[in-house]
Amino acid sequence: MVALVVILWSLTARAELPTHGFTLDNGLKVLIREDHRAPVVTVMVWFKAGSFDEAPYETGLAHVLEHMMFKGTERLGPGDFSKLVARYGGSDNAFTSYDYTAYFQQYEVSRLPLALELEAERLGNLKIDDDEFHRELQVVLEERRTRTDDNPNALAWEKFQAVARPGTGYAHPIIGWRSLLAQLQPEQARSWYDRFYVPGNATLVVAGDVTRDQVEPLVRRFFSNLPAGTTPPRPTQTVTPPAGERRLDLAMAVQVPALYMLYNVPSLVTAEQKEDFYALTMLAGVLDGGMSARIETELVRGEKLVAGAGASYSGIQRGDGTFTLTATPNPGVTLDQVEQALREQIKTLQSTLPSEDEMARVQAGVLASQVFEKDSVMGQAMELGMLSTLGLDIDLADQFEEQLGKVTAEDVQRVARQWLVPERLAVAHVVPEQEEEQ
């Protein structure tokens, strides 16, 4: 009962939070979300530029430039940006994804002018020093070593992605292939900054204890004089034709075997029928939506084939989405057996409609996770910035419950039949090296 009350309160609170938007003459999109529950503010700047946009020879460049955004401007020396944020009680960071790069600051609300001035400074006046670039490149190379090169599971997934998403910007890792990453030069970072870090390719999000009357004059003061710039043309993304079934056998220094299965499916951006996004979301929930879902009840607790398994749909992307199944077999169970069992689960969904109870359970679970993930000020800023950058309706969250409620069992069966087919599937069997030797 307590959980239900929290969910209902959260939905009501979100529905009453005003959102304002406007665009400066230089193309900068501005979104303001009022949330007066606490005297805090989050400022984010989103750029529609991620590793998805990298040429094959410059993988990792988007992430390296993210690091350089903290390394000095015409008025700030290396590290001064974060020192100023900390001095005034704030926190800051950034992240690079395939689809975008975003920077954020969080403060007590009276520091809003400082946050906006700092972001405008590095948007308009970044300096990329050659020596500083090469020093930071070594930091990124070490980051790659610890997170991927020395992590067999991460390395296996990286290899699998290259096979699973061929011919797209998603086929290479965000941090870049090591051999190419090591050869990046300062001139490439400057070119990336000049091409993509312009007001016309950015969205500024301000969320928290603020009003439009407070925010808009400050935004115009600090950002209006920045030149609009131009961004290279990029094609409209559509559903990728099936690449044919792909298989990968990997012997790695992993502790236990693992199975990866990935279907190339539409995202909300690329789907011709937008209802497919919601139906695929429900489909993932039927397979893996808690202790009552099919994988847990039939493969984990029932047949005891797997120690753990899951299904997920990633459908908020600039390009196509992915429907992914992963599993770790129990001792004595082969990866072939697990793969066959998961394929049978897909076939069952293609031939038999989910029950009404399953549909109701999944819908409730998906809505609850949406609410809890995005109820904070930071979560709201993340949501607004991501949707705006991807060119989606910023009111998507408010429409989500209605659209999910329209999904029928027939819709779930239809997308299973249409998209979870062998010609859209990539499979990887990952085994410990010693097993391969035996």
C-alpha positions in Angstrom: 0.0 0.0 0.0 2.8 2.4 0.8 4.5 1.7 -2.6 1.2 2.5 -4.3 0.8 5.7 -2.5 4.3 6.8 -3.4 3.7 6.0 -7.1 0.4 7.9 -7.2 2.0 10.9 -5.4 4.9 10.8 -7.8 2.7 10.7 -10.9 0.6 13.6 -9.5 3.7 15.6 -8.6 5.2 15.2 -12.1 2.0 16.1 -13.8 1.9 19.4 -12.0 5.5 20.4 -12.7 5.6 23.2 -15.3 8.0 22.9 -18.2 9.0 25.9 -20.4 10.9 25.9 -23.6 12.4 28.5 -26.0 15.1 28.7 -28.6 17.7 31.5 -28.9 18.5 33.1 -32.2 21.8 31.1 -32.4 19.8 27.9 -32.3 20.4 26.9 -28.6 17.3 25.0 -27.3 16.4 25.8 -23.7 14.2 23.7 -21.4 13.2 24.7 -17.9 11.5 22.4 -15.5 10.0 23.9 -12.3 10.3 21.6 -9.2 10.0 23.6 -6.0 10.2 20.7 -3.6 13.8 21.5 -2.6 16.0 24.6 -3.1 18.3 22.9 -5.6 19.0 23.2 -9.3 20.5 21.0 -12.0 22.0 22.5 -15.1 22.8 20.3 -18.1 24.1 20.9 -21.5 23.4 18.2 -24.1 25.1 17.9 -27.5 23.8 15.7 -30.3 27.2 14.2 -30.8 28.4 10.8 -29.5 30.5 7.9 -30.6 27.7 7.1 -33.1 29.0 10.1 -35.1 32.7 9.0 -35.2 34.4 8.0 -38.3 36.0 4.5 -38.2 39.5 6.1 -37.8 38.6 8.3 -34.9 36.8 6.0 -32.5 36.9 7.3 -28.9 37.2 11.0 -30.0 33.8 12.0 -28.5 34.8 10.7 -25.1 38.3 12.3 -25.2 36.8 15.7 -26.0 34.4 15.2 -23.0 37.6 15.0 -20.8 39.1 18.1 -22.5 36.0 20.2 -21.7 37.4 20.3 -18.1 40.9 21.2 -19.1 40.8 24.9 -19.7 39.2 27.8 -21.5 40.4 31.4 -22.3 39.5 32.4 -18.7 40.0 29.1 -16.8 43.1 26.9 -16.4 43.2 23.1 -16.4 41.0 21.8 -13.5 39.7 25.3 -12.6 36.2 24.5 -13.7 35.6 21.8 -11.2 37.5 23.7 -8.5 35.0 26.6 -8.8 32.0 24.3 -8.8 33.3 22.6 -5.6 34.2 25.9 -3.9 30.6 27.0 -4.2 29.2 23.7 -2.9 28.3 22.1 -6.2 29.1 18.9 -8.0 29.8 18.4 -11.7 30.5 15.6 -14.2 29.8 14.5 -17.7 29.1 11.4 -19.7 29.5 10.2 -23.3 27.1 7.8 -24.9 26.6 6.5 -28.5 23.9 9.2 -29.2 25.0 12.3 -27.2 27.4 13.8 -24.8 26.1 15.7 -21.7 27.6 17.9 -19.0 25.9 18.7 -15.7 26.3 20.8 -12.5 24.2 20.5 -9.3 24.0 23.3 -6.7 21.9 25.1 -4.1 19.7 27.2 -6.3 21.4 30.6 -5.6 24.4 29.4 -7.6 22.4 29.2 -10.9 24.2 32.3 -12.5 27.6 30.7 -11.8 26.5 27.4 -13.4 25.3 29.1 -16.6 28.3 31.4 -16.9 30.7 28.4 -16.6 28.8 26.4 -19.2 28.7 29.4 -21.6 32.5 29.9 -21.1 33.5 26.4 -22.2 30.9 26.3 -25.0 32.3 29.4 -26.5 35.9 29.5 -25.4 37.4 26.1 -24.9 41.2 25.8 -25.3 42.8 22.5 -26.2 46.4 22.6 -25.4 48.6 20.0 -27.1 50.5 18.8 -24.0 47.3 18.8 -21.9 45.6 16.7 -24.6 48.3 14.1 -24.7 48.3 13.8 -20.9 44.6 13.4 -20.8 44.7 10.8 -23.6 46.9 8.6 -21.3 44.2 8.9 -18.6 41.6 7.7 -21.1 43.8 4.8 -22.2 44.2 3.8 -18.6 40.4 4.0 -18.2 40.0 1.7 -21.2 42.6 -0.7 -19.7 40.9 -1.0 -16.3 37.3 -1.1 -17.6 37.6 -3.2 -20.7 41.1 -4.7 -21.5 41.5 -6.2 -18.0 37.9 -7.2 -17.8 37.2 -10.4 -19.8 33.4 -10.0 -19.6 33.5 -6.4 -20.8 36.0 -7.4 -23.6 33.7 -10.2 -24.7 30.7 -7.9 -24.8 32.7 -5.4 -26.9 33.6 -8.0 -29.4 30.0 -9.2 -29.6 28.7 -5.7 -30.2 30.9 -5.3 -33.2 29.3 -8.4 -34.7 25.8 -7.7 -33.4 25.4 -4.1 -34.8 27.3 -4.2 -38.1 27.6 -1.1 -40.4 26.4 1.3 -37.7 28.1 3.7 -35.2 27.1 1.3 -32.5 29.5 -1.4 -33.7 32.6 0.2 -32.1 33.0 0.9 -28.3 32.3 4.4 -26.9 35.8 4.6 -25.5 37.2 3.5 -28.8 39.4 0.7 -30.1 42.7 0.9 -28.3 45.0 1.0 -31.3 43.1 4.0 -32.8 42.5 5.7 -29.5 46.2 5.9 -28.9 46.8 7.7 -32.1 44.3 10.5 -31.7 45.7 14.0 -32.0 44.7 17.5 -30.6 43.7 18.7 -34.1 41.0 16.0 -34.2 39.6 17.1 -30.9 39.5 20.8 -32.0 37.8 19.7 -35.2 35.2 17.7 -33.2 34.6 20.7 -31.0 34.2 23.1 -33.9 31.8 20.8 -35.7 29.5 19.7 -33.0 29.9 21.9 -29.9 27.8 24.8 -31.3 24.6 26.3 -29.9 22.5 25.0 -32.8 23.5 21.4 -31.9 22.9 21.8 -28.1 20.1 21.7 -25.6 20.4 23.5 -22.2 18.2 22.1 -19.5 17.6 23.8 -16.1 15.6 21.9 -13.6 14.8 22.6 -10.0 13.6 25.4 -7.7 13.4 28.0 -10.5 11.0 29.9 -12.7 11.2 30.9 -16.3 11.4 34.6 -15.2 14.5 33.8 -13.2 16.2 31.6 -15.8 15.5 33.2 -19.2 17.3 36.6 -18.6 20.4 34.7 -17.4 20.4 32.4 -20.3 20.2 35.3 -22.8 22.9 37.2 -20.9 25.4 34.4 -21.1 24.6 32.5 -24.3 23.0 34.9 -26.8 26.3 36.2 -28.1 27.7 32.8 -28.9 27.9 32.2 -32.7 25.4 29.7 -34.0 28.0 27.6 -35.9 27.1 24.8 -38.3 26.9 21.1 -37.9 27.7 18.6 -40.7 24.5 17.1 -42.2 23.5 13.7 -40.8 21.1 11.3 -42.5 17.7 10.5 -41.1 17.8 7.1 -39.3 15.5 4.4 -40.5 15.1 0.7 -39.7 18.1 -1.2 -40.8 17.5 -4.2 -43.1 18.3 -7.6 -41.5 22.0 -8.6 -41.7 21.4 -12.3 -41.4 22.1 -14.5 -38.4 25.5 -14.0 -37.0 27.4 -16.3 -34.5 30.5 -15.7 -32.4 32.4 -18.3 -30.3 34.8 -16.7 -27.8 37.2 -18.3 -25.4 38.0 -15.7 -22.8 39.5 -15.5 -19.3 36.0 -15.4 -17.9 35.1 -17.4 -14.7 31.8 -18.9 -16.1 30.3 -19.4 -19.5 27.8 -16.8 -20.9 25.3 -16.6 -23.6 24.5 -13.4 -25.5 21.6 -13.1 -28.0 20.7 -9.7 -29.6 18.0 -8.9 -32.1 18.2 -5.8 -34.2 14.8 -4.1 -33.8 13.3 -0.6 -34.3 13.7 2.1 -31.7 11.1 4.8 -31.0 13.1 7.0 -33.5 13.3 4.5 -36.4 10.0 2.6 -36.0 7.5 3.2 -38.7 4.7 2.2 -36.3 5.5 3.9 -33.0 3.3 1.4 -31.2 6.0 -1.2 -31.8 8.2 0.6 -29.2 5.6 0.0 -26.5 4.8 -3.5 -27.6 8.5 -4.4 -27.5 8.7 -2.9 -24.1 5.9 -5.1 -22.9 7.4 -8.1 -24.6 10.6 -7.7 -22.6 8.6 -7.5 -19.5 6.7 -10.7 -20.2 10.1 -12.5 -20.5 11.9 -10.7 -17.7 9.8 -8.5 -15.5 10.4 -9.8 -12.0 10.0 -13.0 -10.1 6.8 -13.9 -11.9 8.2 -13.4 -15.5 8.7 -16.4 -17.8 12.4 -16.6 -17.7 12.5 -16.6 -13.9 9.7 -19.1 -13.4 10.5 -21.5 -16.2 14.3 -21.4 -16.8 15.7 -20.3 -13.4 13.3 -21.9 -10.8 11.5 -24.4 -13.1 13.9 -26.3 -15.3 16.9 -24.9 -13.4 18.9 -24.5 -16.6 20.4 -21.1 -15.7 21.8 -19.4 -12.6 20.7 -16.1 -14.0 19.1 -14.8 -17.2 17.5 -11.7 -18.5 15.8 -9.9 -21.4 15.8 -6.2 -22.1 14.7 -3.8 -24.8 16.7 -0.6 -25.6 14.5 1.5 -27.7 15.4 5.2 -26.9 18.3 5.6 -29.4 19.1 7.7 -32.5 19.4 4.5 -34.6 17.8 1.1 -34.3 17.1 -0.4 -30.9 18.1 -3.8 -29.5 16.3 -6.7 -27.9 18.8 -8.6 -25.8 18.8 -11.9 -23.9 21.7 -13.0 -21.7 22.1 -16.1 -19.6 24.6 -17.9 -17.4 24.1 -21.7 -17.4 24.0 -23.8 -14.2 26.9 -26.4 -13.9 26.4 -29.3 -16.2 24.2 -27.3 -18.6 25.6 -26.4 -22.0 25.3 -23.0 -23.8 23.5 -24.8 -26.6 20.8 -26.1 -24.2 20.3 -22.6 -22.8 20.2 -21.0 -26.3 17.6 -23.6 -27.3 15.5 -22.9 -24.2 15.5 -19.1 -24.9 14.6 -19.7 -28.5 11.7 -21.8 -27.3 10.5 -19.0 -25.1 10.5 -16.7 -28.2 8.6 -19.3 -30.3 6.0 -19.7 -27.5 5.3 -15.9 -27.6 5.1 -16.0 -31.3 2.4 -18.8 -31.2 0.6 -18.2 -27.9 -0.9 -14.9 -26.6 0.3 -13.6 -23.2 -2.4 -13.9 -20.5 -4.3 -10.9 -19.2 -2.6 -11.3 -15.8 0.8 -11.2 -17.5 -0.1 -8.0 -19.4 -1.4 -6.3 -16.3 1.7 -7.3 -14.2 4.1 -6.1 -16.8 2.4 -2.8 -17.3 2.4 -2.0 -13.6 6.0 -3.0 -13.2 7.2 -0.9 -16.2 5.3 2.2 -15.0 6.6 1.9 -11.5 10.2 1.7 -12.7 9.7 4.8 -14.9 8.4 6.8 -12.0 11.1 5.9 -9.6 13.9 6.4 -12.1 12.9 10.0 -13.0 11.4 11.5 -9.9 14.5 13.4 -8.8 15.5 16.8 -10.2 18.5 15.2 -11.9 16.3 12.4 -13.3 13.9 15.0 -14.8 16.8 17.0 -16.4 18.1 13.7 -17.8 14.8 12.8 -19.3 14.2 16.3 -20.9 17.7 16.5 -22.3 17.7 13.0 -23.8 14.3 13.3 -25.4 15.1 16.7 -26.9 18.5 15.6 -28.2 16.9 12.6 -29.9 14.2 14.7 -31.4 11.4 13.1 -29.4 8.5 14.7 -27.7 9.6 16.0 -24.3 6.2 15.0 -22.9 6.8 11.4 -23.8 6.8 10.4 -20.1 3.4 11.9 -19.6 2.1 9.9 -22.6 3.9 6.7 -21.6 1.1 5.3 -19.4 -1.6 5.9 -21.9 0.4 4.4 -24.8 1.5 1.4 -22.8 -2.1 0.8 -21.8 -3.1 0.5 -25.4 -0.8 -2.5 -26.0 -2.7 -5.7 -26.4 -1.6 -9.3 -26.2 -2.0 -9.5 -30.0 0.5 -6.5 -30.3 3.1 -8.4 -28.2 2.7 -11.5 -30.4 2.9 -9.4 -33.6 6.2 -7.8 -32.7 7.6 -11.1 -31.5 6.8 -12.6 -34.9 7.9 -9.6 -36.9 11.2 -8.6 -35.2 12.5 -11.6 -33.2 13.5 -13.6 -36.2 16.8 -15.4 -37.0 17.9 -13.0 -39.8 17.9 -10.2 -37.2 19.8 -12.2 -34.5 23.4 -12.3 -33.4 24.5 -15.0 -30.9 27.7 -15.3 -28.9 28.9 -18.3 -26.8 31.5 -17.1 -24.3 33.4 -19.9 -22.5 36.4 -19.9 -20.1 39.7 -20.5 -21.9 40.5 -23.7 -20.0 37.2 -25.2 -21.1 38.0 -24.4 -24.7 41.4 -26.1 -24.3 39.7 -29.2 -22.9 
